[in-house]
Amino acid sequence: MGFLILLASVNFINLSESSIFYVLQSSIGDSLFLCIGVIILTIMLGVSLASVVTYIKFPGSRFIASAAILPLAFPAYLMSYILVEIDRSSDLIKRTGYLSGLWDGVAFILPEMRSMFGAILIFSLVLYPYIFISTRIIFVNQGGALIEMARNMGRSPLEIYRLILLPNALPAILASMMLVIMECLNDIGASEYLGVTTLAFTIYSTWLSRGELAVAVQLSLLLILFIVSLSWIVNSISKRYTLTQNQRGLIRIKRFRVNPLIGWSILSLSALPILFGFFLPALFLFEHAIWDHKNNFNFEMVESAVLDSFELAIYASLAVTAVAVIILYPHRLRSDSLTHGLIRLASYGYGVPGVILGLAILTPFGLLDNALNELVLAIFRLDIGLLFSGSALILTFAYLVRFMAVGLGVICVGYEKISRNFDFAARVLGRNCISSFIMIPTRLNITAIGTAFLLVFVDTIKELPMTLILRPLGIDTLATRIYESASMGQFEQASLKSIIMLGISLFAVILVTYRPLRFEE
């Protein structure tokens, strides 16, 4: 980021006098409108689903509680490609006036997808699980003690929910809301395909299509300033609320009973986001994958995309988990301001959109490549070309910066569950710091390390903006293949690749997020 600031100060351009000024106004407006709409809809979906499955007993409540996380397996760009393909059937419906199949009926229900409202709907369907998971964890962890005390004081269920439960969950809702906003601002594929000009896409097109690097740098700093300011506001609001929990043990939540008609109505409404956010898109993918397999299936292309994706994902996962363990172990032994500041600094990459990280990483490495090439050419008369730019090394480094927060967060939680007595016992038994460092992470914290590895692996496979910008020549991942096929209007050719990506993501989502919630009745 320091390099971006230096580059912007050296090549400062008045954006109001730039040719991109009018595009910038439109992109800022679209980004704000998209974020506000997605925030409202994701909070409505996530909080309402978490509330009904935790506090109301209705038919199918356990299924809804387990299935509500499934849309998280879909990247936003993949969901946009699928729903736009389904929405194309609406033209036939308007001309003929009748429904000819399942997908025509779905298209008849859906609004126009290539619009701002369609973008808000698609992003909300794939991102509401962030709100749902964090809110539900808070609702379950605070147990039924608060509810019982409020009931004994004569409070109605609506008053308990409005005055006690929601304020306790507000910090978690705000934290997950920031994740939703960062996912919206990081996207390129979905917004471009849906015709929504976001600020991230404007930066991408200004840099690569227009060739105006200085303008792209200033737009990147503007977006970073917005994210930092919003994070500060959210943290300030969260500090005003303290989470109240029963310190003497959690009491089972006694869920409210409703009559069968209301219960089935709640089930029907709760199933809608899961149906449109996972089951129907997955069914559509399977149907097109079968059609593609019968007609123009290219096994070599799919195999190449899978191998490239797995290779890059393994590199990134190993790098993130190794660096996270190295950073966190000294912090475990001696928690001071230096190690704490280092951890916070390493975690900031996740809050920066991928297109900006790509710009911030590629530009200085490109200058370094040119300097090295000129130096070697002057001394040895040898043209070595570009060593870093366009290599797997620089892409792995970009993944490391972007997903470092994921590895640090998961592994840090694992370390907190391991008593410091293990470290003291190892030192008493004559182990030095290096042998203790090897023993504790690899044996006692292996579950957290494996979880971090899996999360980074899946995030790397789904990552699109940085991969598009930094991928080596001749390397095509599943994400880039899907993006290219959809951009050319040939989504059927990407259906099998989409199925593979969905299967990997779904496996990780179920494995990582599924935990039996013990305190429900």
DOZA-721343 format. One record per residue (C-alpha): x, y, z. Coordinates in steps of 0.5 Angstrom, whole numbers, always signed. Example, Ala and Ser with C-alpha at 12.3 -4.5 7.8 and 13.67 -1.06 7.14 Angstrom:
BEGIN
<r x="+25" y="-9" z="+16"/>
<r x="+27" y="-2" z="+14"/>
END
This chain:
BEGIN
<r x="+0" y="+0" z="+0"/>
<r x="+6" y="+5" z="+1"/>
<r x="+8" y="+4" z="-6"/>
<r x="+1" y="+6" z="-8"/>
<r x="+1" y="+12" z="-4"/>
<r x="+8" y="+14" z="-7"/>
<r x="+6" y="+13" z="-14"/>
<r x="+0" y="+17" z="-13"/>
<r x="+4" y="+23" z="-10"/>
<r x="+9" y="+22" z="-16"/>
<r x="+4" y="+22" z="-21"/>
<r x="-2" y="+26" z="-18"/>
<r x="-8" y="+27" z="-23"/>
<r x="-14" y="+31" z="-22"/>
<r x="-20" y="+26" z="-22"/>
<r x="-25" y="+32" z="-24"/>
<r x="-21" y="+33" z="-30"/>
<r x="-20" y="+26" z="-32"/>
<r x="-23" y="+23" z="-38"/>
<r x="-26" y="+18" z="-33"/>
<r x="-29" y="+23" z="-28"/>
<r x="-36" y="+21" z="-31"/>
<r x="-35" y="+14" z="-30"/>
<r x="-32" y="+15" z="-23"/>
<r x="-39" y="+18" z="-21"/>
<r x="-43" y="+12" z="-24"/>
<r x="-38" y="+7" z="-21"/>
<r x="-39" y="+10" z="-14"/>
<r x="-46" y="+11" z="-14"/>
<r x="-47" y="+4" z="-16"/>
<r x="-42" y="+1" z="-11"/>
<r x="-46" y="+5" z="-5"/>
<r x="-53" y="+3" z="-8"/>
<r x="-50" y="-5" z="-9"/>
<r x="-47" y="-5" z="-2"/>
<r x="-53" y="-2" z="+2"/>
<r x="-58" y="-6" z="-2"/>
<r x="-54" y="-12" z="+0"/>
<r x="-53" y="-10" z="+7"/>
<r x="-61" y="-9" z="+8"/>
<r x="-63" y="-16" z="+5"/>
<r x="-57" y="-20" z="+8"/>
<r x="-59" y="-18" z="+15"/>
<r x="-66" y="-19" z="+14"/>
<r x="-65" y="-26" z="+11"/>
<r x="-59" y="-28" z="+16"/>
<r x="-62" y="-25" z="+22"/>
<r x="-69" y="-28" z="+21"/>
<r x="-67" y="-35" z="+19"/>
<r x="-62" y="-35" z="+25"/>
<r x="-68" y="-32" z="+30"/>
<r x="-73" y="-37" z="+27"/>
<r x="-69" y="-44" z="+28"/>
<r x="-66" y="-42" z="+35"/>
<r x="-72" y="-39" z="+38"/>
<r x="-78" y="-42" z="+34"/>
<r x="-80" y="-50" z="+34"/>
<r x="-83" y="-51" z="+27"/>
<r x="-83" y="-57" z="+22"/>
<r x="-76" y="-58" z="+19"/>
<r x="-73" y="-53" z="+23"/>
<r x="-67" y="-57" z="+24"/>
<r x="-66" y="-58" z="+17"/>
<r x="-67" y="-51" z="+15"/>
<r x="-61" y="-49" z="+21"/>
<r x="-56" y="-54" z="+17"/>
<r x="-58" y="-52" z="+10"/>
<r x="-58" y="-45" z="+11"/>
<r x="-50" y="-45" z="+10"/>
<r x="-50" y="-48" z="+3"/>
<r x="-51" y="-42" z="-1"/>
<r x="-44" y="-40" z="+2"/>
<r x="-41" y="-45" z="-3"/>
<r x="-43" y="-41" z="-9"/>
<r x="-38" y="-36" z="-11"/>
<r x="-42" y="-29" z="-13"/>
<r x="-40" y="-30" z="-20"/>
<r x="-42" y="-37" z="-21"/>
<r x="-49" y="-35" z="-18"/>
<r x="-50" y="-29" z="-23"/>
<r x="-48" y="-34" z="-29"/>
<r x="-53" y="-39" z="-27"/>
<r x="-59" y="-34" z="-26"/>
<r x="-58" y="-30" z="-32"/>
<r x="-58" y="-37" z="-36"/>
<r x="-64" y="-39" z="-32"/>
<r x="-67" y="-32" z="-33"/>
<r x="-66" y="-32" z="-41"/>
<r x="-73" y="-37" z="-41"/>
<r x="-77" y="-31" z="-39"/>
<r x="-77" y="-28" z="-46"/>
<r x="-80" y="-34" z="-48"/>
<r x="-85" y="-34" z="-43"/>
<r x="-87" y="-27" z="-45"/>
<r x="-88" y="-28" z="-52"/>
<r x="-92" y="-35" z="-51"/>
<r x="-95" y="-34" z="-45"/>
<r x="-94" y="-41" z="-42"/>
<r x="-89" y="-44" z="-38"/>
<r x="-86" y="-50" z="-42"/>
<r x="-81" y="-53" z="-36"/>
<r x="-78" y="-52" z="-29"/>
<r x="-73" y="-47" z="-31"/>
<r x="-79" y="-43" z="-35"/>
<r x="-83" y="-43" z="-28"/>
<r x="-76" y="-40" z="-24"/>
<r x="-75" y="-35" z="-29"/>
<r x="-82" y="-33" z="-29"/>
<r x="-81" y="-32" z="-21"/>
<r x="-74" y="-28" z="-22"/>
<r x="-74" y="-21" z="-23"/>
<r x="-69" y="-18" z="-29"/>
<r x="-62" y="-21" z="-27"/>
<r x="-58" y="-16" z="-31"/>
<r x="-60" y="-10" z="-27"/>
<r x="-58" y="-7" z="-20"/>
<r x="-64" y="-11" z="-17"/>
<r x="-61" y="-17" z="-20"/>
<r x="-54" y="-16" z="-17"/>
<r x="-57" y="-14" z="-10"/>
<r x="-61" y="-21" z="-10"/>
<r x="-55" y="-25" z="-13"/>
<r x="-50" y="-22" z="-8"/>
<r x="-55" y="-23" z="-2"/>
<r x="-57" y="-30" z="-4"/>
<r x="-49" y="-32" z="-3"/>
<r x="-47" y="-28" z="+2"/>
<r x="-53" y="-28" z="+8"/>
<r x="-50" y="-34" z="+11"/>
<r x="-44" y="-30" z="+14"/>
<r x="-50" y="-26" z="+18"/>
<r x="-53" y="-33" z="+19"/>
<r x="-47" y="-36" z="+22"/>
<r x="-45" y="-31" z="+26"/>
<r x="-52" y="-29" z="+29"/>
<r x="-54" y="-36" z="+30"/>
<r x="-47" y="-37" z="+34"/>
<r x="-49" y="-31" z="+39"/>
<r x="-56" y="-33" z="+40"/>
<r x="-54" y="-41" z="+42"/>
<r x="-48" y="-39" z="+46"/>
<r x="-52" y="-34" z="+50"/>
<r x="-57" y="-40" z="+52"/>
<r x="-63" y="-39" z="+55"/>
<r x="-62" y="-36" z="+62"/>
<r x="-63" y="-29" z="+59"/>
<r x="-70" y="-31" z="+56"/>
<r x="-72" y="-34" z="+63"/>
<r x="-70" y="-28" z="+67"/>
<r x="-74" y="-23" z="+62"/>
<r x="-80" y="-28" z="+62"/>
<r x="-80" y="-28" z="+70"/>
<r x="-80" y="-20" z="+69"/>
<r x="-86" y="-21" z="+65"/>
<r x="-83" y="-19" z="+58"/>
<r x="-87" y="-21" z="+52"/>
<r x="-83" y="-25" z="+47"/>
<r x="-83" y="-19" z="+42"/>
<r x="-80" y="-15" z="+48"/>
<r x="-75" y="-20" z="+50"/>
<r x="-72" y="-21" z="+42"/>
<r x="-72" y="-13" z="+41"/>
<r x="-69" y="-11" z="+48"/>
<r x="-64" y="-17" z="+50"/>
<r x="-63" y="-22" z="+44"/>
<r x="-62" y="-17" z="+38"/>
<r x="-57" y="-12" z="+42"/>
<r x="-53" y="-18" z="+44"/>
<r x="-52" y="-20" z="+37"/>
<r x="-51" y="-13" z="+34"/>
<r x="-43" y="-14" z="+35"/>
<r x="-43" y="-20" z="+31"/>
<r x="-48" y="-18" z="+26"/>
<r x="-44" y="-11" z="+25"/>
<r x="-37" y="-16" z="+24"/>
<r x="-41" y="-20" z="+19"/>
<r x="-44" y="-14" z="+15"/>
<r x="-36" y="-12" z="+14"/>
<r x="-35" y="-18" z="+11"/>
<r x="-41" y="-18" z="+6"/>
<r x="-39" y="-11" z="+4"/>
<r x="-32" y="-13" z="+3"/>
<r x="-34" y="-19" z="-1"/>
<r x="-38" y="-14" z="-5"/>
<r x="-33" y="-9" z="-6"/>
<r x="-28" y="-15" z="-8"/>
<r x="-32" y="-17" z="-14"/>
<r x="-31" y="-16" z="-21"/>
<r x="-34" y="-22" z="-25"/>
<r x="-41" y="-22" z="-22"/>
<r x="-42" y="-14" z="-23"/>
<r x="-39" y="-14" z="-30"/>
<r x="-43" y="-20" z="-32"/>
<r x="-50" y="-16" z="-29"/>
<r x="-48" y="-10" z="-32"/>
<r x="-47" y="-6" z="-25"/>
<r x="-40" y="-1" z="-26"/>
<r x="-37" y="-2" z="-19"/>
<r x="-31" y="+2" z="-17"/>
<r x="-27" y="-5" z="-17"/>
<r x="-29" y="-6" z="-24"/>
<r x="-27" y="+1" z="-26"/>
<r x="-20" y="+0" z="-23"/>
<r x="-19" y="-6" z="-27"/>
<r x="-22" y="-3" z="-33"/>
<r x="-18" y="+3" z="-32"/>
<r x="-11" y="+0" z="-31"/>
<r x="-12" y="-6" z="-36"/>
<r x="-16" y="-3" z="-41"/>
<r x="-15" y="+4" z="-41"/>
<r x="-8" y="+4" z="-39"/>
<r x="-8" y="+9" z="-34"/>
<r x="-4" y="+7" z="-28"/>
<r x="-4" y="+13" z="-24"/>
<r x="-12" y="+14" z="-25"/>
<r x="-12" y="+7" z="-22"/>
<r x="-8" y="+8" z="-17"/>
<r x="-12" y="+14" z="-14"/>
<r x="-18" y="+10" z="-15"/>
<r x="-15" y="+4" z="-11"/>
<r x="-13" y="+9" z="-5"/>
<r x="-20" y="+12" z="-5"/>
<r x="-23" y="+5" z="-4"/>
<r x="-18" y="+3" z="+1"/>
<r x="-20" y="+10" z="+5"/>
<r x="-27" y="+8" z="+4"/>
<r x="-26" y="+1" z="+7"/>
<r x="-22" y="+4" z="+13"/>
<r x="-27" y="+9" z="+15"/>
<r x="-33" y="+4" z="+15"/>
<r x="-29" y="-1" z="+19"/>
<r x="-27" y="+5" z="+24"/>
<r x="-35" y="+7" z="+24"/>
<r x="-37" y="+0" z="+25"/>
<r x="-32" y="-2" z="+31"/>
<r x="-34" y="+5" z="+34"/>
<r x="-41" y="+2" z="+34"/>
<r x="-39" y="-5" z="+37"/>
<r x="-35" y="-2" z="+43"/>
<r x="-42" y="+1" z="+45"/>
<r x="-45" y="-6" z="+46"/>
<r x="-42" y="-12" z="+51"/>
<r x="-44" y="-19" z="+50"/>
<r x="-48" y="-22" z="+56"/>
<r x="-47" y="-29" z="+57"/>
<r x="-49" y="-34" z="+63"/>
<r x="-42" y="-35" z="+67"/>
<r x="-45" y="-41" z="+71"/>
<r x="-46" y="-45" z="+65"/>
<r x="-51" y="-45" z="+59"/>
<r x="-58" y="-46" z="+60"/>
<r x="-62" y="-50" z="+54"/>
<r x="-66" y="-45" z="+50"/>
<r x="-74" y="-47" z="+50"/>
<r x="-76" y="-45" z="+43"/>
<r x="-83" y="-42" z="+43"/>
<r x="-88" y="-47" z="+40"/>
<r x="-93" y="-45" z="+34"/>
<r x="-99" y="-48" z="+31"/>
<r x="-98" y="-52" z="+25"/>
<r x="-101" y="-47" z="+20"/>
<r x="-96" y="-42" z="+22"/>
<r x="-90" y="-47" z="+23"/>
<r x="-91" y="-49" z="+16"/>
<r x="-91" y="-42" z="+13"/>
<r x="-85" y="-41" z="+17"/>
<r x="-82" y="-47" z="+14"/>
<r x="-84" y="-45" z="+7"/>
<r x="-81" y="-38" z="+8"/>
<r x="-75" y="-40" z="+11"/>
<r x="-74" y="-45" z="+5"/>
<r x="-74" y="-40" z="-1"/>
<r x="-67" y="-37" z="+0"/>
<r x="-64" y="-44" z="+1"/>
<r x="-68" y="-46" z="-5"/>
<r x="-66" y="-40" z="-10"/>
<r x="-59" y="-40" z="-7"/>
<r x="-57" y="-47" z="-7"/>
<r x="-61" y="-53" z="-10"/>
<r x="-64" y="-50" z="-16"/>
<r x="-57" y="-47" z="-18"/>
<r x="-54" y="-54" z="-17"/>
<r x="-59" y="-57" z="-20"/>
<r x="-59" y="-53" z="-26"/>
<r x="-51" y="-54" z="-26"/>
<r x="-52" y="-62" z="-26"/>
<r x="-57" y="-61" z="-32"/>
<r x="-52" y="-57" z="-36"/>
<r x="-46" y="-61" z="-34"/>
<r x="-50" y="-68" z="-37"/>
<r x="-51" y="-64" z="-43"/>
<r x="-44" y="-62" z="-44"/>
<r x="-42" y="-69" z="-43"/>
<r x="-46" y="-72" z="-48"/>
<r x="-44" y="-66" z="-54"/>
<r x="-38" y="-62" z="-53"/>
<r x="-34" y="-65" z="-47"/>
<r x="-27" y="-63" z="-47"/>
<r x="-23" y="-67" z="-42"/>
<r x="-16" y="-64" z="-43"/>
<r x="-19" y="-57" z="-42"/>
<r x="-22" y="-59" z="-35"/>
<r x="-16" y="-63" z="-33"/>
<r x="-12" y="-58" z="-34"/>
<r x="-16" y="-53" z="-30"/>
<r x="-17" y="-57" z="-24"/>
<r x="-9" y="-59" z="-24"/>
<r x="-7" y="-51" z="-25"/>
<r x="-12" y="-50" z="-19"/>
<r x="-10" y="-55" z="-15"/>
<r x="-3" y="-53" z="-16"/>
<r x="-4" y="-46" z="-14"/>
<r x="-9" y="-47" z="-8"/>
<r x="-4" y="-52" z="-5"/>
<r x="+2" y="-47" z="-6"/>
<r x="-2" y="-42" z="-3"/>
<r x="-5" y="-46" z="+3"/>
<r x="+2" y="-48" z="+5"/>
<r x="+5" y="-41" z="+5"/>
<r x="-1" y="-38" z="+9"/>
<r x="-1" y="-44" z="+14"/>
<r x="+7" y="-44" z="+15"/>
<r x="+7" y="-36" z="+16"/>
<r x="+1" y="-36" z="+20"/>
<r x="+4" y="-41" z="+25"/>
<r x="+11" y="-38" z="+25"/>
<r x="+8" y="-31" z="+27"/>
<r x="+3" y="-34" z="+32"/>
<r x="+8" y="-38" z="+36"/>
<r x="+12" y="-32" z="+39"/>
<r x="+6" y="-29" z="+40"/>
<r x="+4" y="-35" z="+44"/>
<r x="+10" y="-35" z="+48"/>
<r x="+10" y="-27" z="+49"/>
<r x="+5" y="-23" z="+48"/>
<r x="+7" y="-16" z="+47"/>
<r x="+5" y="-10" z="+43"/>
<r x="+10" y="-12" z="+37"/>
<r x="+8" y="-19" z="+36"/>
<r x="+0" y="-16" z="+36"/>
<r x="+2" y="-10" z="+32"/>
<r x="+5" y="-15" z="+27"/>
<r x="-1" y="-20" z="+27"/>
<r x="-6" y="-14" z="+26"/>
<r x="-2" y="-12" z="+20"/>
<r x="-1" y="-18" z="+17"/>
<r x="-9" y="-19" z="+17"/>
<r x="-11" y="-13" z="+13"/>
<r x="-10" y="-16" z="+7"/>
<r x="-17" y="-19" z="+7"/>
<r x="-20" y="-12" z="+7"/>
<r x="-17" y="-10" z="+1"/>
<r x="-20" y="-12" z="-6"/>
<r x="-16" y="-17" z="-10"/>
<r x="-16" y="-12" z="-16"/>
<r x="-12" y="-7" z="-11"/>
<r x="-8" y="-12" z="-8"/>
<r x="-6" y="-14" z="-15"/>
<r x="-4" y="-7" z="-17"/>
<r x="+0" y="-6" z="-11"/>
<r x="+4" y="-13" z="-12"/>
<r x="+5" y="-13" z="-20"/>
<r x="+7" y="-6" z="-20"/>
<r x="+13" y="-6" z="-16"/>
<r x="+15" y="-13" z="-18"/>
<r x="+15" y="-10" z="-25"/>
<r x="+20" y="-5" z="-24"/>
<r x="+24" y="-10" z="-20"/>
<r x="+24" y="-14" z="-26"/>
<r x="+26" y="-9" z="-31"/>
<r x="+32" y="-6" z="-26"/>
<r x="+34" y="-13" z="-25"/>
<r x="+34" y="-15" z="-33"/>
<r x="+38" y="-8" z="-34"/>
<r x="+43" y="-10" z="-29"/>
<r x="+44" y="-17" z="-32"/>
<r x="+44" y="-14" z="-39"/>
<r x="+49" y="-9" z="-37"/>
<r x="+54" y="-13" z="-34"/>
<r x="+53" y="-20" z="-37"/>
<r x="+50" y="-18" z="-44"/>
<r x="+45" y="-23" z="-42"/>
<r x="+37" y="-22" z="-43"/>
<r x="+34" y="-26" z="-37"/>
<r x="+27" y="-23" z="-38"/>
<r x="+22" y="-22" z="-33"/>
<r x="+23" y="-27" z="-27"/>
<r x="+18" y="-25" z="-22"/>
<r x="+12" y="-22" z="-26"/>
<r x="+8" y="-27" z="-29"/>
<r x="+10" y="-33" z="-25"/>
<r x="+7" y="-37" z="-20"/>
<r x="+11" y="-34" z="-15"/>
<r x="+8" y="-27" z="-15"/>
<r x="+1" y="-30" z="-15"/>
<r x="+3" y="-35" z="-9"/>
<r x="+5" y="-28" z="-5"/>
<r x="-1" y="-25" z="-7"/>
<r x="-5" y="-30" z="-4"/>
<r x="-1" y="-30" z="+2"/>
<r x="-3" y="-23" z="+3"/>
<r x="-10" y="-24" z="+1"/>
<r x="-12" y="-30" z="+6"/>
<r x="-7" y="-29" z="+11"/>
<r x="-12" y="-27" z="+16"/>
<r x="-16" y="-33" z="+15"/>
<r x="-10" y="-37" z="+17"/>
<r x="-8" y="-33" z="+23"/>
<r x="-16" y="-33" z="+25"/>
<r x="-17" y="-40" z="+25"/>
<r x="-10" y="-42" z="+28"/>
<r x="-10" y="-37" z="+33"/>
<r x="-17" y="-40" z="+36"/>
<r x="-13" y="-47" z="+36"/>
<r x="-7" y="-44" z="+40"/>
<r x="-12" y="-41" z="+45"/>
<r x="-15" y="-48" z="+47"/>
<r x="-8" y="-50" z="+48"/>
<r x="-6" y="-49" z="+55"/>
<r x="+1" y="-46" z="+56"/>
<r x="+3" y="-51" z="+61"/>
<r x="+5" y="-55" z="+55"/>
<r x="+10" y="-50" z="+53"/>
<r x="+13" y="-50" z="+60"/>
<r x="+13" y="-58" z="+61"/>
<r x="+17" y="-58" z="+54"/>
<r x="+22" y="-53" z="+57"/>
<r x="+23" y="-57" z="+64"/>
<r x="+24" y="-63" z="+60"/>
<r x="+30" y="-60" z="+56"/>
<r x="+26" y="-58" z="+50"/>
<r x="+29" y="-52" z="+47"/>
<r x="+24" y="-47" z="+43"/>
<r x="+25" y="-50" z="+36"/>
<r x="+23" y="-57" z="+38"/>
<r x="+17" y="-54" z="+42"/>
<r x="+15" y="-50" z="+36"/>
<r x="+15" y="-56" z="+32"/>
<r x="+12" y="-61" z="+37"/>
<r x="+6" y="-56" z="+39"/>
<r x="+3" y="-54" z="+33"/>
<r x="+4" y="-60" z="+29"/>
<r x="+1" y="-65" z="+35"/>
<r x="-3" y="-61" z="+39"/>
<r x="-6" y="-56" z="+34"/>
<r x="-6" y="-60" z="+28"/>
<r x="-14" y="-59" z="+27"/>
<r x="-14" y="-52" z="+27"/>
<r x="-8" y="-52" z="+22"/>
<r x="-12" y="-57" z="+18"/>
<r x="-18" y="-52" z="+18"/>
<r x="-14" y="-46" z="+16"/>
<r x="-11" y="-50" z="+10"/>
<r x="-18" y="-52" z="+8"/>
<r x="-21" y="-45" z="+8"/>
<r x="-15" y="-42" z="+4"/>
<r x="-15" y="-48" z="-1"/>
<r x="-22" y="-47" z="-2"/>
<r x="-22" y="-39" z="-2"/>
<r x="-16" y="-40" z="-7"/>
<r x="-20" y="-44" z="-12"/>
<r x="-25" y="-39" z="-12"/>
<r x="-21" y="-33" z="-12"/>
<r x="-22" y="-29" z="-19"/>
<r x="-20" y="-22" z="-19"/>
<r x="-12" y="-23" z="-17"/>
<r x="-12" y="-29" z="-21"/>
<r x="-14" y="-26" z="-27"/>
<r x="-9" y="-20" z="-26"/>
<r x="-3" y="-24" z="-24"/>
<r x="-4" y="-31" z="-27"/>
<r x="+2" y="-34" z="-31"/>
<r x="+2" y="-35" z="-38"/>
<r x="-2" y="-41" z="-40"/>
<r x="-5" y="-42" z="-33"/>
<r x="-12" y="-43" z="-33"/>
<r x="-16" y="-44" z="-26"/>
<r x="-23" y="-47" z="-26"/>
<r x="-25" y="-39" z="-24"/>
<r x="-22" y="-36" z="-30"/>
<r x="-24" y="-42" z="-35"/>
<r x="-31" y="-41" z="-32"/>
<r x="-31" y="-33" z="-33"/>
<r x="-28" y="-34" z="-40"/>
<r x="-34" y="-38" z="-42"/>
<r x="-39" y="-34" z="-39"/>
<r x="-36" y="-28" z="-42"/>
<r x="-37" y="-31" z="-49"/>
<r x="-44" y="-33" z="-48"/>
<r x="-42" y="-41" z="-47"/>
<r x="-43" y="-42" z="-40"/>
<r x="-45" y="-49" z="-42"/>
<r x="-38" y="-51" z="-43"/>
<r x="-36" y="-49" z="-36"/>
<r x="-42" y="-53" z="-33"/>
<r x="-37" y="-59" z="-31"/>
<r x="-32" y="-54" z="-28"/>
<r x="-37" y="-50" z="-24"/>
<r x="-39" y="-57" z="-21"/>
<r x="-32" y="-59" z="-19"/>
<r x="-31" y="-52" z="-16"/>
<r x="-38" y="-53" z="-13"/>
<r x="-37" y="-60" z="-10"/>
<r x="-30" y="-57" z="-7"/>
<r x="-33" y="-51" z="-4"/>
<r x="-39" y="-55" z="-1"/>
<r x="-35" y="-60" z="+2"/>
<r x="-31" y="-55" z="+6"/>
<r x="-37" y="-51" z="+8"/>
<r x="-40" y="-57" z="+11"/>
<r x="-34" y="-59" z="+14"/>
<r x="-32" y="-53" z="+17"/>
<r x="-38" y="-50" z="+19"/>
<r x="-42" y="-56" z="+22"/>
<r x="-42" y="-56" z="+29"/>
<r x="-47" y="-60" z="+33"/>
<r x="-51" y="-54" z="+37"/>
<r x="-52" y="-57" z="+44"/>
<r x="-56" y="-52" z="+48"/>
<r x="-62" y="-53" z="+44"/>
<r x="-68" y="-57" z="+46"/>
END
